[in-house]
């Protein structure tokens, strides 16, 4: 079983020629296999979580985009009442009297809030469509549901813009 020096040199040269025949992509795979074996357990865990963290982040982004697309599509539906209100120009003085009769009990005479929130500057925080939906739906208790005619709603919007 003793090998001569020439046998050892010949086997070494055949190994090096086999290594040189490995393609570029295969070399990376071989080197990665060798490298992961030499990684400490802590680095293996970090490598695992960084890979899955990226995948999880991309998945969450995709999920958020789908939900946004669904939400945006639902909000884009044309509501004839809202379109009618937005096509009219409101009169702030008439809107003030409507506010005093219907809204002041909860939102305060100066719209500074009581039971309901302050409506000062609401038109800069919320869109006209949102305000119309809020008034007509009554979706946040104790806000009652109102259905003023389109001109009255346009007047109320005009008044809220003046606050």
N, CA and C atoms as an extended XYZ file, in Angstrom:
489
Properties=species:S:1:pos:R:3:atomname:S:1:resname:S:1:resid:I:1 pbc="F F F"
N         0.796       -1.177        0.000 N   UNK     1
C         0.000        0.000        0.000 CA  UNK     1
C         0.847        1.252        0.000 C   UNK     1
N         2.094        1.101       -0.052 N   UNK     2
C         2.959        2.254       -0.145 CA  UNK     2
C         2.893        2.813       -1.550 C   UNK     2
N         2.706        4.091       -1.592 N   UNK     3
C         2.628        4.764       -2.890 CA  UNK     3
C         3.942        5.470       -3.157 C   UNK     3
N         4.273        5.443       -4.388 N   UNK     4
C         5.495        6.135       -4.742 CA  UNK     4
C         5.202        7.624       -4.871 C   UNK     4
N         6.221        8.393       -4.845 N   UNK     5
C         6.101        9.843       -4.961 CA  UNK     5
C         5.469       10.225       -6.293 C   UNK     5
N         5.745        9.497       -7.345 N   UNK     6
C         5.168        9.802       -8.651 CA  UNK     6
C         3.663        9.514       -8.664 C   UNK     6
N         3.225        8.444       -7.934 N   UNK     7
C         1.787        8.151       -7.853 CA  UNK     7
C         1.038        9.287       -7.134 C   UNK     7
N         1.646        9.793       -6.072 N   UNK     8
C         1.013       10.876       -5.321 CA  UNK     8
C         0.928       12.136       -6.173 C   UNK     8
N         1.991       12.454       -6.890 N   UNK     9
C         2.002       13.640       -7.741 CA  UNK     9
C         0.980       13.506       -8.860 C   UNK     9
N         0.852       12.290       -9.426 N   UNK    10
C        -0.112       12.071      -10.495 CA  UNK    10
C        -1.545       12.210       -9.989 C   UNK    10
N        -1.850       11.678       -8.807 N   UNK    11
C        -3.203       11.808       -8.261 CA  UNK    11
C        -3.513       13.265       -7.920 C   UNK    11
N        -2.520       14.023       -7.449 N   UNK    12
C        -2.704       15.430       -7.135 CA  UNK    12
C        -2.989       16.232       -8.407 C   UNK    12
N        -2.265       15.904       -9.497 N   UNK    13
C        -2.491       16.640      -10.752 CA  UNK    13
C        -3.857       16.304      -11.329 C   UNK    13
N        -4.345       15.072      -11.169 N   UNK    14
C        -5.674       14.741      -11.680 CA  UNK    14
C        -6.758       15.443      -10.862 C   UNK    14
N        -6.520       15.656       -9.562 N   UNK    15
C        -7.470       16.394       -8.736 CA  UNK    15
C        -7.530       17.850       -9.140 C   UNK    15
N        -6.366       18.453       -9.376 N   UNK    16
C        -6.355       19.868       -9.733 CA  UNK    16
C        -6.963       20.080      -11.107 C   UNK    16
N        -6.802       19.129      -12.031 N   UNK    17
C        -7.426       19.291      -13.340 CA  UNK    17
C        -8.941       19.118      -13.231 C   UNK    17
N        -9.412       18.273      -12.310 N   UNK    18
C       -10.859       18.113      -12.105 CA  UNK    18
C       -11.435       19.389      -11.521 C   UNK    18
N       -10.698       20.038      -10.602 N   UNK    19
C       -11.158       21.296      -10.025 CA  UNK    19
C       -11.244       22.392      -11.079 C   UNK    19
N       -10.306       22.378      -12.026 N   UNK    20
C       -10.316       23.444      -13.022 CA  UNK    20
C       -11.433       23.256      -14.034 C   UNK    20
N       -12.003       22.044      -14.140 N   UNK    21
C       -13.085       21.820      -15.083 CA  UNK    21
C       -14.451       22.203      -14.520 C   UNK    21
N       -14.499       22.597      -13.254 N   UNK    22
C       -15.762       23.003      -12.635 CA  UNK    22
C       -16.131       24.374      -13.183 C   UNK    22
N       -17.388       24.539      -13.576 N   UNK    23
C       -17.854       25.814      -14.128 CA  UNK    23
C       -17.954       26.896      -13.062 C   UNK    23
N       -18.151       28.131      -13.522 N   UNK    24
C       -18.182       29.273      -12.600 CA  UNK    24
C       -19.295       29.135      -11.569 C   UNK    24
N       -20.514       28.813      -12.014 N   UNK    25
C       -21.633       28.671      -11.088 CA  UNK    25
C       -21.419       27.518      -10.129 C   UNK    25
N       -20.813       26.441      -10.624 N   UNK    26
C       -20.564       25.288       -9.781 CA  UNK    26
C       -19.505       25.608       -8.736 C   UNK    26
N       -18.520       26.415       -9.103 N   UNK    27
C       -17.495       26.799       -8.125 CA  UNK    27
C       -18.127       27.544       -6.961 C   UNK    27
N       -19.071       28.444       -7.268 N   UNK    28
C       -19.733       29.202       -6.203 CA  UNK    28
C       -20.517       28.273       -5.296 C   UNK    28
N       -21.203       27.283       -5.894 N   UNK    29
C       -21.980       26.347       -5.082 CA  UNK    29
C       -21.055       25.540       -4.205 C   UNK    29
N       -19.943       25.069       -4.801 N   UNK    30
C       -18.991       24.294       -4.005 CA  UNK    30
C       -18.404       25.134       -2.890 C   UNK    30
N       -18.033       26.380       -3.210 N   UNK    31
C       -17.435       27.220       -2.179 CA  UNK    31
C       -18.459       27.571       -1.113 C   UNK    31
N       -19.744       27.762       -1.498 N   UNK    32
C       -20.760       28.059       -0.492 CA  UNK    32
C       -20.987       26.855        0.412 C   UNK    32
N       -20.966       25.671       -0.175 N   UNK    33
C       -21.136       24.471        0.647 CA  UNK    33
C       -19.986       24.340        1.631 C   UNK    33
N       -18.794       24.641        1.166 N   UNK    34
C       -17.649       24.558        2.054 CA  UNK    34
C       -17.714       25.660        3.117 C   UNK    34
N       -18.159       26.876        2.705 N   UNK    35
C       -18.203       27.987        3.643 CA  UNK    35
C       -19.251       27.790        4.722 C   UNK    35
N       -20.430       27.273        4.378 N   UNK    36
C       -21.471       27.124        5.389 CA  UNK    36
C       -21.079       26.089        6.424 C   UNK    36
N       -20.284       25.158        6.021 N   UNK    37
C       -19.811       24.180        6.997 CA  UNK    37
C       -18.877       24.818        8.008 C   UNK    37
N       -18.189       25.862        7.614 N   UNK    38
C       -17.241       26.494        8.523 CA  UNK    38
C       -17.861       27.641        9.311 C   UNK    38
N       -19.138       28.000        9.038 N   UNK    39
C       -19.786       29.089        9.771 CA  UNK    39
C       -20.135       28.650       11.180 C   UNK    39
N       -20.036       29.578       12.076 N   UNK    40
C       -20.446       29.288       13.448 CA  UNK    40
C       -21.964       29.170       13.496 C   UNK    40
N       -22.524       28.515       14.501 N   UNK    41
C       -23.987       28.383       14.588 CA  UNK    41
C       -24.691       29.734       14.632 C   UNK    41
N       -24.108       30.716       15.296 N   UNK    42
C       -24.738       32.031       15.373 CA  UNK    42
C       -24.826       32.679       13.994 C   UNK    42
N       -23.767       32.529       13.180 N   UNK    43
C       -23.788       33.098       11.835 CA  UNK    43
C       -24.758       32.352       10.929 C   UNK    43
N       -24.890       31.038       11.131 N   UNK    44
C       -25.870       30.286       10.352 CA  UNK    44
C       -27.280       30.775       10.650 C   UNK    44
N       -27.589       31.003       11.929 N   UNK    45
C       -28.911       31.488       12.321 CA  UNK    45
C       -29.147       32.867       11.732 C   UNK    45
N       -28.148       33.746       11.820 N   UNK    46
C       -28.288       35.096       11.269 CA  UNK    46
C       -28.514       35.042        9.763 C   UNK    46
N       -27.779       34.169        9.070 N   UNK    47
C       -27.939       34.019        7.632 CA  UNK    47
C       -29.338       33.518        7.296 C   UNK    47
N       -29.833       32.545        8.069 N   UNK    48
C       -31.171       32.002        7.856 CA  UNK    48
C       -32.224       33.082        8.019 C   UNK    48
N       -32.156       33.848        9.113 N   UNK    49
C       -33.178       34.861        9.366 CA  UNK    49
C       -33.066       36.047        8.421 C   UNK    49
N       -31.863       36.388        7.983 N   UNK    50
C       -31.773       37.495        7.038 CA  UNK    50
C       -32.393       37.098        5.708 C   UNK    50
N       -32.229       35.865        5.288 N   UNK    51
C       -32.845       35.390        4.052 CA  UNK    51
C       -34.360       35.365        4.198 C   UNK    51
N       -34.855       34.790        5.282 N   UNK    52
C       -36.300       34.726        5.486 CA  UNK    52
C       -36.881       36.090        5.806 C   UNK    52
N       -36.112       36.948        6.439 N   UNK    53
C       -36.583       38.304        6.710 CA  UNK    53
C       -36.834       39.063        5.425 C   UNK    53
N       -35.940       38.924        4.456 N   UNK    54
C       -36.136       39.574        3.158 CA  UNK    54
C       -37.373       39.025        2.466 C   UNK    54
N       -37.533       37.711        2.506 N   UNK    55
C       -38.701       37.101        1.872 CA  UNK    55
C       -39.981       37.548        2.566 C   UNK    55
N       -39.960       37.614        3.881 N   UNK    56
C       -41.133       38.039        4.637 CA  UNK    56
C       -41.460       39.501        4.338 C   UNK    56
N       -40.444       40.339        4.264 N   UNK    57
C       -40.663       41.755        3.949 CA  UNK    57
C       -41.286       41.917        2.572 C   UNK    57
N       -40.782       41.190        1.595 N   UNK    58
C       -41.351       41.275        0.249 CA  UNK    58
C       -42.783       40.765        0.232 C   UNK    58
N       -43.059       39.725        0.995 N   UNK    59
C       -44.418       39.195        1.076 CA  UNK    59
C       -45.372       40.190        1.713 C   UNK    59
N       -44.925       40.848        2.785 N   UNK    60
C       -45.773       41.848        3.437 CA  UNK    60
C       -46.038       43.034        2.530 C   UNK    60
N       -45.034       43.458        1.806 N   UNK    61
C       -45.212       44.564        0.869 CA  UNK    61
C       -46.232       44.174       -0.203 C   UNK    61
N       -46.120       42.960       -0.729 N   UNK    62
C       -47.072       42.504       -1.742 CA  UNK    62
C       -48.483       42.448       -1.170 C   UNK    62
N       -48.619       41.967        0.059 N   UNK    63
C       -49.932       41.889        0.698 CA  UNK    63
C       -50.527       43.277        0.912 C   UNK    63
N       -49.708       44.223        1.361 N   UNK    64
C       -50.180       45.590        1.541 CA  UNK    64
C       -50.616       46.212        0.216 C   UNK    64
N       -49.876       45.942       -0.839 N   UNK    65
C       -50.255       46.466       -2.150 CA  UNK    65
C       -51.597       45.908       -2.606 C   UNK    65
N       -51.835       44.619       -2.330 N   UNK    66
C       -53.117       44.020       -2.704 CA  UNK    66
C       -54.247       44.666       -1.913 C   UNK    66
N       -54.071       44.819       -0.592 N   UNK    67
C       -55.105       45.452        0.218 CA  UNK    67
C       -55.350       46.894       -0.203 C   UNK    67
N       -54.284       47.634       -0.520 N   UNK    68
C       -54.433       49.016       -0.972 CA  UNK    68
C       -55.200       49.068       -2.279 C   UNK    68
N       -54.890       48.159       -3.187 N   UNK    69
C       -55.564       48.108       -4.467 CA  UNK    69
C       -57.052       47.824       -4.282 C   UNK    69
N       -57.386       46.885       -3.387 N   UNK    70
C       -58.787       46.571       -3.115 CA  UNK    70
C       -59.485       47.777       -2.496 C   UNK    70
N       -58.844       48.414       -1.505 N   UNK    71
C       -59.428       49.564       -0.840 CA  UNK    71
C       -59.631       50.712       -1.816 C   UNK    71
N       -58.624       50.984       -2.617 N   UNK    72
C       -58.698       52.086       -3.568 CA  UNK    72
C       -59.797       51.837       -4.586 C   UNK    72
N       -59.915       50.600       -5.039 N   UNK    73
C       -60.964       50.267       -5.991 CA  UNK    73
C       -62.344       50.433       -5.388 C   UNK    73
N       -62.512       50.106       -4.101 N   UNK    74
C       -63.789       50.271       -3.425 CA  UNK    74
C       -64.135       51.735       -3.235 C   UNK    74
N       -63.135       52.556       -2.971 N   UNK    75
C       -63.376       53.982       -2.747 CA  UNK    75
C       -63.632       54.723       -4.052 C   UNK    75
N       -63.226       54.128       -5.163 N   UNK    76
C       -63.364       54.804       -6.449 CA  UNK    76
C       -64.757       54.668       -7.041 C   UNK    76
N       -65.638       53.917       -6.386 N   UNK    77
C       -66.992       53.770       -6.891 CA  UNK    77
C       -67.686       55.129       -6.852 C   UNK    77
N       -68.420       55.408       -7.895 N   UNK    78
C       -69.087       56.695       -8.013 CA  UNK    78
C       -70.390       56.651       -7.214 C   UNK    78
N       -70.530       57.615       -6.314 N   UNK    79
C       -71.736       57.765       -5.513 CA  UNK    79
C       -72.499       58.958       -6.083 C   UNK    79
N       -73.716       58.750       -6.593 N   UNK    80
C       -74.441       59.858       -7.230 CA  UNK    80
C       -74.716       61.021       -6.277 C   UNK    80
N       -75.015       60.725       -5.008 N   UNK    81
C       -75.276       61.787       -4.040 CA  UNK    81
C       -74.028       62.651       -3.853 C   UNK    81
N       -72.879       62.004       -3.646 N   UNK    82
C       -71.623       62.736       -3.448 CA  UNK    82
C       -71.285       63.557       -4.680 C   UNK    82
N       -71.458       62.991       -5.858 N   UNK    83
C       -71.164       63.725       -7.089 CA  UNK    83
C       -72.089       64.934       -7.230 C   UNK    83
N       -73.347       64.764       -6.833 N   UNK    84
C       -74.294       65.888       -6.909 CA  UNK    84
C       -73.881       67.000       -5.955 C   UNK    84
N       -73.460       66.629       -4.728 N   UNK    85
C       -73.029       67.631       -3.740 CA  UNK    85
C       -71.801       68.373       -4.249 C   UNK    85
N       -70.832       67.644       -4.764 N   UNK    86
C       -69.582       68.265       -5.213 CA  UNK    86
C       -69.764       69.131       -6.450 C   UNK    86
N       -70.820       68.913       -7.188 N   UNK    87
C       -71.056       69.740       -8.382 CA  UNK    87
C       -71.692       71.090       -8.034 C   UNK    87
N       -72.152       71.245       -6.798 N   UNK    88
C       -72.826       72.483       -6.380 CA  UNK    88
C       -71.867       73.394       -5.628 C   UNK    88
N       -72.136       74.676       -5.658 N   UNK    89
C       -71.375       75.604       -4.816 CA  UNK    89
C       -72.240       75.916       -3.601 C   UNK    89
N       -71.626       75.836       -2.432 N   UNK    90
C       -72.373       76.033       -1.201 CA  UNK    90
C       -72.332       77.464       -0.712 C   UNK    90
N       -73.287       77.783        0.130 N   UNK    91
C       -73.364       79.102        0.748 CA  UNK    91
C       -73.058       78.937        2.238 C   UNK    91
N       -71.946       79.524        2.695 N   UNK    92
C       -71.465       79.328        4.069 CA  UNK    92
C       -72.464       79.830        5.111 C   UNK    92
N       -73.185       80.911        4.838 N   UNK    93
C       -74.128       81.448        5.834 CA  UNK    93
C       -75.285       80.469        6.070 C   UNK    93
N       -75.770       79.852        5.013 N   UNK    94
C       -76.828       78.850        5.182 CA  UNK    94
C       -76.254       77.604        5.864 C   UNK    94
N       -75.025       77.246        5.543 N   UNK    95
C       -74.360       76.117        6.198 CA  UNK    95
C       -74.192       76.347        7.686 C   UNK    95
N       -73.936       77.607        8.093 N   UNK    96
C       -73.797       77.928        9.523 CA  UNK    96
C       -75.107       77.695       10.262 C   UNK    96
N       -76.231       78.059        9.657 N   UNK    97
C       -77.517       77.822       10.328 CA  UNK    97
C       -77.834       76.334       10.384 C   UNK    97
N       -77.488       75.580        9.337 N   UNK    98
C       -77.666       74.124        9.366 CA  UNK    98
C       -76.809       73.493       10.461 C   UNK    98
N       -75.574       73.983       10.591 N   UNK    99
C       -74.675       73.487       11.621 CA  UNK    99
C       -75.251       73.763       13.006 C   UNK    99
N       -75.765       74.970       13.221 N   UNK   100
C       -76.330       75.336       14.523 CA  UNK   100
C       -77.519       74.446       14.877 C   UNK   100
N       -78.333       74.099       13.904 N   UNK   101
C       -79.520       73.273       14.150 CA  UNK   101
C       -79.194       71.792       14.349 C   UNK   101
N       -78.234       71.262       13.593 N   UNK   102
C       -78.013       69.816       13.557 CA  UNK   102
C       -76.713       69.331       14.201 C   UNK   102
N       -75.713       70.172       14.274 N   UNK   103
C       -74.379       69.690       14.654 CA  UNK   103
C       -73.841       70.299       15.953 C   UNK   103
N       -74.288       71.506       16.283 N   UNK   104
C       -73.703       72.259       17.396 CA  UNK   104
C       -73.893       71.570       18.744 C   UNK   104
N       -74.940       70.789       18.907 N   UNK   105
C       -75.168       70.121       20.196 CA  UNK   105
C       -74.005       69.201       20.560 C   UNK   105
N       -73.418       68.558       19.598 N   UNK   106
C       -72.298       67.641       19.873 CA  UNK   106
C       -70.936       68.255       19.558 C   UNK   106
N       -70.850       69.065       18.527 N   UNK   107
C       -69.562       69.613       18.098 CA  UNK   107
C       -69.303       71.013       18.631 C   UNK   107
N       -70.238       71.564       19.400 N   UNK   108
C       -70.073       72.898       19.979 CA  UNK   108
C       -70.523       73.980       19.027 C   UNK   108
N       -70.980       75.105       19.617 N   UNK   109
C       -71.478       76.206       18.788 CA  UNK   109
C       -70.394       76.792       17.895 C   UNK   109
N       -69.164       76.756       18.372 N   UNK   110
C       -68.035       77.268       17.587 CA  UNK   110
C       -67.267       76.137       16.909 C   UNK   110
N       -67.859       74.939       16.876 N   UNK   111
C       -67.262       73.739       16.268 CA  UNK   111
C       -65.949       73.345       16.929 C   UNK   111
N       -65.808       73.695       18.230 N   UNK   112
C       -64.567       73.378       18.931 CA  UNK   112
C       -64.640       72.070       19.712 C   UNK   112
N       -65.715       71.340       19.580 N   UNK   113
C       -65.819       70.008       20.162 CA  UNK   113
C       -66.511       69.975       21.501 C   UNK   113
N       -67.279       68.965       21.727 N   UNK   114
C       -67.941       68.629       22.989 CA  UNK   114
C       -67.946       67.122       23.068 C   UNK   114
N       -69.109       66.537       22.785 N   UNK   115
C       -69.199       65.082       22.696 CA  UNK   115
C       -68.461       64.625       21.441 C   UNK   115
N       -68.720       65.316       20.361 N   UNK   116
C       -68.031       65.029       19.106 CA  UNK   116
C       -66.730       65.804       19.031 C   UNK   116
N       -65.868       65.445       18.109 N   UNK   117
C       -64.570       66.126       17.995 CA  UNK   117
C       -64.690       67.554       17.465 C   UNK   117
N       -63.637       68.306       17.649 N   UNK   118
C       -63.577       69.652       17.093 CA  UNK   118
C       -63.549       69.546       15.567 C   UNK   118
N       -64.292       70.423       14.939 N   UNK   119
C       -64.318       70.441       13.477 CA  UNK   119
C       -63.562       71.626       12.905 C   UNK   119
N       -62.829       72.312       13.757 N   UNK   120
C       -61.996       73.428       13.288 CA  UNK   120
C       -60.887       72.865       12.386 C   UNK   120
N       -60.821       73.366       11.190 N   UNK   121
C       -59.795       72.924       10.242 CA  UNK   121
C       -60.024       71.531        9.686 C   UNK   121
N       -61.241       70.995        9.837 N   UNK   122
C       -61.500       69.638        9.362 CA  UNK   122
C       -61.321       69.525        7.853 C   UNK   122
N       -61.600       70.583        7.110 N   UNK   123
C       -61.468       70.502        5.660 CA  UNK   123
C       -60.005       70.417        5.222 C   UNK   123
N       -59.074       70.792        6.102 N   UNK   124
C       -57.658       70.630        5.760 CA  UNK   124
C       -57.149       69.240        6.148 C   UNK   124
N       -57.875       68.571        7.033 N   UNK   125
C       -57.467       67.225        7.475 CA  UNK   125
C       -58.171       66.110        6.716 C   UNK   125
N       -59.380       66.378        6.253 N   UNK   126
C       -60.204       65.362        5.596 CA  UNK   126
C       -60.699       65.874        4.248 C   UNK   126
N       -60.903       64.951        3.338 N   UNK   127
C       -61.416       65.338        2.015 CA  UNK   127
C       -62.916       65.609        2.089 C   UNK   127
N       -63.405       66.298        1.085 N   UNK   128
C       -64.841       66.571        1.026 CA  UNK   128
C       -65.639       65.275        0.935 C   UNK   128
N       -65.125       64.316        0.179 N   UNK   129
C       -65.795       63.015        0.059 CA  UNK   129
C       -65.880       62.324        1.419 C   UNK   129
N       -64.815       62.387        2.190 N   UNK   130
C       -64.823       61.763        3.516 CA  UNK   130
C       -65.858       62.435        4.414 C   UNK   130
N       -65.909       63.757        4.405 N   UNK   131
C       -66.856       64.487        5.257 CA  UNK   131
C       -68.295       64.139        4.857 C   UNK   131
N       -68.568       64.094        3.561 N   UNK   132
C       -69.911       63.736        3.099 CA  UNK   132
C       -70.259       62.323        3.568 C   UNK   132
N       -69.338       61.389        3.400 N   UNK   133
C       -69.568       60.004        3.819 CA  UNK   133
C       -69.797       59.932        5.320 C   UNK   133
N       -69.035       60.698        6.089 N   UNK   134
C       -69.173       60.693        7.545 CA  UNK   134
C       -70.543       61.218        7.978 C   UNK   134
N       -70.985       62.298        7.380 N   UNK   135
C       -72.274       62.897        7.750 CA  UNK   135
C       -73.431       61.979        7.353 C   UNK   135
N       -73.354       61.415        6.163 N   UNK   136
C       -74.489       60.624        5.672 CA  UNK   136
C       -74.522       59.202        6.213 C   UNK   136
N       -73.392       58.660        6.610 N   UNK   137
C       -73.382       57.260        7.057 CA  UNK   137
C       -73.632       57.111        8.551 C   UNK   137
N       -73.142       58.056        9.349 N   UNK   138
C       -73.258       57.909       10.790 CA  UNK   138
C       -72.514       56.670       11.282 C   UNK   138
N       -71.398       56.353       10.643 N   UNK   139
C       -70.688       55.105       10.933 CA  UNK   139
C       -69.880       55.132       12.227 C   UNK   139
N       -69.713       56.300       12.827 N   UNK   140
C       -68.989       56.363       14.100 CA  UNK   140
C       -69.931       56.843       15.190 C   UNK   140
N       -70.462       55.914       15.975 N   UNK   141
C       -71.379       56.311       17.053 CA  UNK   141
C       -70.690       57.257       18.015 C   UNK   141
N       -71.354       58.183       18.585 N   UNK   142
C       -72.788       58.462       18.578 CA  UNK   142
C       -73.234       59.374       17.440 C   UNK   142
N       -72.438       59.512       16.402 N   UNK   143
C       -72.807       60.365       15.263 CA  UNK   143
C       -74.049       59.804       14.581 C   UNK   143
N       -75.154       60.560       14.565 N   UNK   144
C       -76.352       60.061       13.881 CA  UNK   144
C       -76.183       60.167       12.369 C   UNK   144
N       -76.994       59.440       11.678 N   UNK   145
C       -76.972       59.462       10.219 CA  UNK   145
C       -77.868       60.588        9.725 C   UNK   145
N       -77.302       61.468        8.899 N   UNK   146
C       -78.061       62.566        8.296 CA  UNK   146
C       -78.105       62.355        6.798 C   UNK   146
N       -79.166       62.804        6.177 N   UNK   147
C       -79.240       62.772        4.723 CA  UNK   147
C       -79.822       64.095        4.237 C   UNK   147
N       -79.035       65.178        4.370 N   UNK   148
C       -79.539       66.464        3.862 CA  UNK   148
C       -79.593       66.423        2.336 C   UNK   148
N       -80.390       67.298        1.778 N   UNK   149
C       -80.416       67.333        0.310 CA  UNK   149
C       -79.055       67.849       -0.170 C   UNK   149
N       -78.697       67.588       -1.415 N   UNK   150
C       -77.358       67.943       -1.908 CA  UNK   150
C       -76.986       69.410       -1.699 C   UNK   150
N       -77.930       70.325       -1.881 N   UNK   151
C       -77.605       71.749       -1.707 CA  UNK   151
C       -77.279       72.055       -0.251 C   UNK   151
N       -78.030       71.487        0.688 N   UNK   152
C       -77.746       71.704        2.106 CA  UNK   152
C       -76.382       71.128        2.487 C   UNK   152
N       -76.058       69.966        1.941 N   UNK   153
C       -74.744       69.372        2.227 CA  UNK   153
C       -73.644       70.241        1.644 C   UNK   153
N       -73.837       70.790        0.471 N   UNK   154
C       -72.849       71.699       -0.127 CA  UNK   154
C       -72.689       72.951        0.730 C   UNK   154
N       -73.800       73.448        1.283 N   UNK   155
C       -73.736       74.611        2.169 CA  UNK   155
C       -72.959       74.276        3.443 C   UNK   155
N       -73.218       73.099        4.001 N   UNK   156
C       -72.508       72.675        5.210 CA  UNK   156
C       -71.012       72.526        4.949 C   UNK   156
N       -70.660       71.954        3.817 N   UNK   157
C       -69.236       71.839        3.451 CA  UNK   157
C       -68.590       73.216        3.323 C   UNK   157
N       -69.304       74.145        2.743 N   UNK   158
C       -68.797       75.503        2.586 CA  UNK   158
C       -68.553       76.135        3.946 C   UNK   158
N       -69.489       75.926        4.885 N   UNK   159
C       -69.314       76.460        6.238 CA  UNK   159
C       -68.107       75.824        6.924 C   UNK   159
N       -67.961       74.499        6.793 N   UNK   160
C       -66.839       73.813        7.447 CA  UNK   160
C       -65.500       74.281        6.889 C   UNK   160
N       -65.463       74.643        5.617 N   UNK   161
C       -64.230       75.187        5.026 CA  UNK   161
C       -63.876       76.532        5.628 C   UNK   161
N       -64.890       77.270        6.095 N   UNK   162
C       -64.636       78.617        6.629 CA  UNK   162
C       -64.141       78.584        8.072 C   UNK   162
N       -64.207       77.428        8.714 N   UNK   163
C       -63.777       77.351       10.125 CA  UNK   163
C       -62.268       77.394       10.261 C   UNK   163
